[in-house]
Amino acid sequence: MIRRNSVLVLFLIFAFQRADAHNGVLRGKVVDRQTKAPLVGAIVAIQGTTRGSSVDTDGAFIIPTVPTRTYVVTASSVGYIKQSRTVVIGSDTSSVTFQLAVDVLNFGEITTTAERPYSAGDFIPMMRAPW
């Protein structure tokens, strides 16, 4: 009985190790192209999957247990141009660094108009006696 249980335990350990052997880890950084400052809160997503991560205060991200194959990985952040890269995920750790460029928006000519602001003397409050 003990021998049968130990064989079963060894089989289960081997099976779980083999299942995990087909997964890798994707880690990397997302930074500003000009300043090289980390883009905190940027989103990194693996297209065609539900896997993704947000960037921490150091500009780093990690996406664990990604099945091994080739993916298109996209990094995006508000105010920056989205960037995609093809990444091969192996059975160990794969790395990628994104350098996002600022998205400059041209709105054309802007006209500003103003009027004289009201002063305290423009409004004289009227008070009535309560009697």
Stockholm file with secondary structure:
# STOCKHOLM 1.0

chainA/1-131         MIRRNSVLVLFLIFAFQRADAHNGVLRGKVVDRQTKAPLVGAIVAIQGTTRGSSVDTDGAFIIPTVPTRTYVVTASSVGYIKQSRTVVIGSDTSSVTFQLAVDVLNFGEITTTAERPYSAGDFIPMMRAPW
#=GR chainA/1-131 SS CHHHHHHHHHHHHHHHHHHHTTEEEEEEEEEETTTCCBCTTCEEEETTSSCEEECCTTSEEEEEEEESEEEEEEEECTTBCCEEEEEEECSSEEEEEEEECBCCCCCCCCCCCCCCCCCGGGCCCCCCCCC
#=GC SS_cons         CHHHHHHHHHHHHHHHHHHHTTEEEEEEEEEETTTCCBCTTCEEEETTSSCEEECCTTSEEEEEEEESEEEEEEEECTTBCCEEEEEEECSSEEEEEEEECBCCCCCCCCCCCCCCCCCGGGCCCCCCCCC
//
